Amino acid sequence: MTQAAQCAELLGALKQRAMTATEIHMELGIARASARVHDLRRDGYVIHSTELTVLNRRGKKCRVAQYSVPTEQKLLIPHLPGRSRYTHRPGKKDANS
């Protein structure tokens, strides 16, 4: 299945209900859910990520993302996805100040 076909199938599924990466892999056969979410966001679709705490197979708590599509509208100016946390790392000039 091509990336475009995976994106279309994932978008259709997320319009129905919110899904985690494991659910996407098991039900849709899309192994790299985060990559397809990245592609959809790049194309202007609004996709929310909600952090959930679940138990893994060993019974330990771990955090996963649950993806959902709140609206069918696309953004006029697509939001370029990426990490939202930025920290200032002092360089040589800042360390001596």
C-alpha positions in Angstrom: 0.0 0.0 0.0 1.4 3.4 -0.9 1.9 6.2 1.6 -1.0 8.2 0.0 -3.3 5.2 0.3 -2.3 4.7 3.9 -2.9 8.4 4.7 -6.4 8.2 3.1 -7.3 5.0 5.0 -5.9 6.4 8.3 -7.8 9.7 7.9 -11.0 7.9 7.3 -10.5 5.7 10.4 -9.6 8.7 12.6 -12.8 10.5 11.5 -14.8 7.5 12.9 -13.0 7.3 16.3 -9.7 8.0 18.1 -7.0 5.4 17.8 -3.6 4.6 19.2 -0.6 3.5 17.1 -1.2 -0.1 18.2 -4.8 0.0 17.2 -3.9 1.5 13.8 -1.3 -1.2 13.2 -3.6 -4.1 14.3 -6.7 -2.9 12.5 -5.4 -1.0 9.4 -2.0 -2.7 8.9 -0.2 0.7 9.1 3.1 0.1 11.0 4.3 3.6 11.1 1.3 5.5 12.3 3.3 8.5 13.5 4.8 9.0 10.0 1.4 9.0 8.4 0.1 11.4 11.0 3.0 13.6 10.2 2.1 13.4 6.5 -1.5 14.3 7.2 -0.5 17.3 9.4 1.8 18.5 6.7 -1.1 18.3 4.2 -3.1 20.6 6.5 -5.3 18.2 8.4 -5.9 18.9 12.1 -5.0 15.8 14.1 -5.0 15.9 17.9 -2.6 13.8 19.9 -3.7 12.9 23.5 -1.3 11.2 25.8 -2.7 8.1 27.5 -1.1 5.9 30.2 -1.6 2.2 29.5 -0.1 -1.0 30.8 2.3 -2.8 28.6 2.5 -6.6 28.3 4.7 -6.8 31.4 2.2 -4.8 33.4 4.3 -1.6 33.6 2.8 1.8 32.9 3.8 3.5 29.7 2.6 6.5 27.7 1.2 6.3 24.2 -0.5 8.8 21.9 -4.1 8.5 20.9 -4.8 10.3 17.6 -8.1 11.9 16.7 -9.6 14.2 14.0 -11.8 16.9 15.6 -12.9 18.5 12.4 -13.0 17.6 8.7 -11.7 21.1 7.7 -8.1 21.5 6.5 -5.9 24.4 7.5 -5.3 27.0 4.8 -1.7 27.2 5.9 -0.5 23.7 7.0 1.2 23.5 10.4 4.6 21.9 10.0 4.7 19.2 12.6 7.7 18.8 14.9 8.7 18.8 18.5 7.1 21.7 20.4 9.6 21.8 23.2 12.5 24.2 22.7 15.1 24.7 25.2 17.9 27.2 25.2 21.3 25.5 25.3 24.0 27.9 26.5 27.0 28.1 24.1 30.5 29.3 24.9 29.4 33.0 24.8 26.5 32.4 27.2 28.5 30.2 29.7 30.9 33.0 30.5 28.2 35.7 30.9 
